[in-house]
Amino acid sequence: MSPPSFDLSSKVAIVTGAVGLLGKQHCRALRSAGAHVVVADVSLEGARAFAAELDGEPFSGLEKPRVLAVGVDVTKKPSLEAARESILDAFARIDVLVNNAAINDMFESPQAGAELSKFENYPLELWQRSLDVNVTGVFLASQVLGTPMAKAKRGSIINVASTYGLVGPDQSIYKRPDGTQSFYKSASYPATKGAVLNFTRFLAAYWGHLNVRVNSLCPGGIENHQDAYFLENYAKKTPLGRMGKSDEMGGAIVFMASDASSYMTGSTVVVDGGWTAW
Ligand SMILES: NC(=O)c1ccc[n+]([C@@H]2O[C@H](COP(=O)([O-])OP(=O)(O)OC[C@H]3O[C@@H](n4cnc5c(N)ncnc54)[C@H](O)[C@@H]3O)[C@@H](O)[C@H]2O)c1
């Protein structure tokens, strides 16, 4: 029996939201497995800068993969269609799509955040914007960039959800040591991430006969300069006793993108330090 293949040489992998905290690391992981990487982000400038950085990083394989930057807004079909044309012009194929782009609420000030993130006050516009990027964006990118995969009868789509797609937020972890609430994790994030999990099952069932596999990744919270009290609150709720590091999703991404997971579709890979285990 030959060992499972994690090799992505000559494959073309697109990562949306590629310039963010996790997107960059997904790109690095896919490139390290040999894939040509399309750095796709709503910020074209950011995508170009990161693509140049990635291209300059060492590569240990035989043939150095290529890196392409594209500006794309996942909520806009024409933008995705233009990106698809540039990608097909450059590589003539698409093998992997990581639907990673998503938004978390941003508030003008901590005071505004504490008030507006309360469910009772949560603005409809923020709810709708989250649905737009986090759910419609995954639907549209899968439709526009996944259809060439379905035509070619091969491919892997990875939808990035969250532990908050599986369980509701425990608002107590956002409490400061003096007992005041810094903010509430709002209603839209778990609602959109839960939707991503079931959209994944829909598409896996729909494109299974065309050999396009569709799976979800649920990362736990990732360390990113949070306040010390928050890190402590988070650690207490996690069997491994800490938040994740941004490069700790790479193994799951390469597994799900490659033939190592050839019989897996409609499934959810949870990489959360055990957050959802108890
Ligand atoms: N960071 C975490 O703790 C964490 C935990 C669980 C799940 N996740 C999920 O992982 C993914 C990446 O998270 P992150 O923390 O790296 O986010 P991030 O905010 O650092 O990056 C998001 C990226 O998406 C891009 N983007 C936003 N709107 C877009 C649009 N309309 N079209 C294209 N690109 C757009 C942004 O420019 C940005 O580069 C998200 O799906 C997020 O929900 C993150």
The ligand as an ORCA input file, in Angstrom:
! r2SCAN-3c Opt
* xyz 0 1
  N      -9.320     34.353     13.856
  C     -10.058     33.485     14.544
  O      -9.951     33.378     15.795
  C     -11.031     32.591     13.835
  C     -11.627     31.555     14.551
  C     -12.535     30.728     13.926
  C     -12.839     30.922     12.586
  N     -12.240     31.944     11.925
  C     -12.595     32.114     10.512
  O     -11.409     32.031      9.743
  C     -11.524     32.877      8.589
  C     -10.371     33.863      8.558
  O     -10.381     34.605      9.748
  P      -9.246     35.686     10.081
  O      -9.216     35.814     11.550
  O      -8.015     35.368      9.325
  O      -9.948     37.000      9.502
  P      -9.257     38.386      9.097
  O     -10.246     39.439      9.472
  O      -7.874     38.484      9.644
  O      -9.155     38.289      7.523
  C     -10.286     38.300      6.708
  C      -9.847     38.674      5.309
  O     -11.007     38.639      4.475
  C     -10.972     39.758      3.609
  N     -12.345     40.086      3.204
  C     -13.300     40.710      3.946
  N     -14.405     40.893      3.212
  C     -14.142     40.362      1.989
  C     -14.888     40.258      0.787
  N     -16.137     40.749      0.695
  N     -14.309     39.648     -0.276
  C     -13.052     39.176     -0.193
  N     -12.280     39.267      0.908
  C     -12.828     39.849      1.989
  C     -10.319     40.865      4.426
  O      -9.771     41.865      3.590
  C      -9.266     40.083      5.198
  O      -8.027     40.029      4.518
  C     -12.894     33.514      8.680
  O     -13.823     32.746      7.966
  C     -13.189     33.467     10.164
  O     -14.558     33.536     10.450
  C     -11.337     32.780     12.504
*
